Amino acid sequence: MNVVVNLDVDDLDAAIAFYIAAFGLEVGRRLGPTVAELLGGPAPIYLLEKPAGTRAAGHAAQLSAPLDAGASRCRRRRHRQLRCSKP
């Protein structure tokens, strides 16, 4: 499985400096004035400059939705590679 990390930041240059200093990452490429790709970790990190307080884009809001107990239990079983039956 390939993982990509997208992080919203309110100051792209400050965020680049922070991740380079804190984790030893390096800029892979700049994708326009508001996006930077950082490489050197286990997954590429994309810093996306957005004003502070803006909502997350895409499916991020869906990831925070609560799961019903049956779905959660089923996911845990699948994680342990056990068969799952409908509750």
C-alpha positions in Angstrom: 0.0 0.0 0.0 1.3 3.5 -0.9 0.6 6.3 1.5 0.6 10.0 0.8 0.3 12.6 3.6 -1.4 16.0 2.8 -1.1 18.7 5.5 -2.8 22.1 5.4 -0.5 24.9 6.6 -1.1 28.6 6.9 2.5 29.6 6.0 4.1 27.3 3.5 7.7 28.7 3.8 7.6 28.3 7.6 6.2 24.8 7.4 8.9 23.8 4.9 11.6 25.1 7.2 10.0 23.3 10.2 9.8 19.9 8.6 13.3 20.1 7.1 14.7 21.0 10.6 12.5 18.6 12.6 12.6 15.5 10.5 15.5 16.0 8.0 13.2 16.1 5.0 14.0 17.8 1.8 11.9 19.6 -0.8 11.2 17.2 -3.7 9.4 19.8 -5.8 7.2 22.9 -5.6 3.8 22.5 -7.3 2.9 26.1 -7.8 3.1 28.8 -5.2 0.9 27.0 -2.6 2.1 23.4 -2.6 5.4 21.7 -1.7 6.4 18.0 -1.8 8.7 16.9 1.0 10.7 13.7 0.6 13.0 11.6 2.9 10.5 10.0 5.2 8.5 6.7 4.8 5.8 8.6 2.7 5.8 11.8 0.7 4.3 14.8 2.5 2.5 17.5 0.6 2.2 20.8 2.3 -0.9 22.7 1.1 -1.0 26.4 2.0 -4.5 27.5 3.0 -5.7 30.3 5.3 -5.9 29.4 9.0 -9.4 28.1 9.9 -10.4 26.7 6.5 -12.1 23.3 6.4 -10.2 20.2 5.2 -10.8 19.3 1.6 -11.8 15.9 0.1 -12.7 13.0 2.3 -11.0 14.2 5.4 -14.3 15.3 7.0 -15.7 11.8 6.4 -12.9 10.2 8.2 -14.0 11.9 11.4 -17.5 10.6 11.2 -18.3 8.1 14.0 -18.7 4.5 13.1 -21.5 2.3 14.4 -20.4 -0.4 16.8 -21.0 -3.3 14.3 -18.9 -1.6 11.6 -16.1 -0.8 14.0 -16.1 -4.4 15.3 -16.0 -5.8 11.8 -13.1 -3.5 10.8 -11.1 -4.7 13.9 -11.7 -8.3 12.9 -10.6 -7.7 9.4 -7.5 -6.0 10.7 -6.7 -9.2 12.6 -7.5 -11.2 9.3 -10.5 -12.9 10.8 -13.7 -13.5 8.9 -16.5 -11.0 9.5 -20.2 -11.7 9.5 -23.0 -9.1 9.4 -24.3 -8.3 12.9 
